[in-house]
Amino acid sequence: MNAIVIPVSSETAEKVARIADERGVTVEALMSDVAIHMAKQFETYELYREQAERGRHEVDQALGLLKRP
């Protein structure tokens, strides 16, 4: 397993600890979940960006189909 060290203010660390406590998990588990969620969001963003790029040249064709009677 890898580790990521993120310097934060003591105020932020306390808030994160309170959030973890309310959720019944450790700070490490909470931050791991946050990192996993961010990675999945980025993968989704990349997927949509790739699909948009593939379809970029087909916009006129698609609009033409929508304008058909």
N, C-alpha and C positions, 0 to 999 in steps of 0.2 A: 504494500500500500504506500502511496506517496503522501507527502505532507505539503501544504501550502501555508506559508506564514504571512499574515496580513496585519500590519500594524494599525491599530485603531486607538482612539482616545479611550480613557477609562470610562467616560460617560457612555460611549457606544458599547463598550464591552459589557457594562452593567445592563444596558438595555437588551443586548443579545442574550445575556444570561437569564434575564427575566422572561424573555420570550421562550427560551428553551425550557425553563422551569414550568411555565404555564402549559406547554405542550407535553410535558413529561418526558423530555429527552435531554441528552447531554448537549452542551454547546457544540461539541465535535459532530454529533449526529445531525444537529440542526444545520450546521454549516455545510456538511456533506450533502444533505438534501438540497440546500440552496444551490450548491455548485452543480449537482446533477441536473436540477431544473434549468439552470442557465445554459448548460451544455445542450440539453434537449431543445430549448428554445432556439439556440443558435443553429442547430442542425435543421430545424424546421424552416428557419429563415433562409438558410442556404438552399434548401430544397425548392422553396417558392421562388427564390431569385433565379435558380437554374431553369425552372419551368417557364418563368416569365421571359427569360432570354431565348429559350427555344421557340416560344410562341410569338416573339416580337415581330417576326417577319410575316406572320399570318394574320395580323390585325385587319388589314384591308379585305382579305378573303372572308374572315369571320363577319365583318360588318356587312359585306355584300350579301352573305347568307341571311342576315337578319333583315335586310331591306327587301328581300324577295316577297312577292305577293302570295 
